[in-house]
Amino acid sequence: MRPISLQITYLHGKAFAAYIYLGGPPGIKSARTEEVGSELLVDYAEDGSPIGIEIVSPDVVSEDEINDVFDRLGLHRPAPADLAPLRAA
């Protein structure tokens, strides 16, 4: 299982955007981005491996939608505790 990390960006005290880092070598760059929902984007490395999920509007996207993206990518779903900061935001 790849370790993930979640970053939430705030603007005026409200969650503005979020990004789930899917792991990978340090300094890896996105080569392309695919829209996978109205508020979800997946970034891919040059070799085609997914490197992150951008959540454009964290207050609109559900945990189920995020889990669907993990399923689509063939990745283990994150533990509920890993996504808990999104619910708190």
LINBELHU-V349236 format. One line per field, one symbol per residue. psi: psi as a letter, one per 20 degrees, with the letter a starting at -180 (. if undefined). Layout:
# LINBELHU-V349236
psi = ???
This chain:
# LINBELHU-V349236
psi = ppqqqppppqokjqphrqpopjrrqqjqqphqpppjrhjpqppqrhjiqpiqopognhihprhggghhggghikqpqqqhhhihhghh.
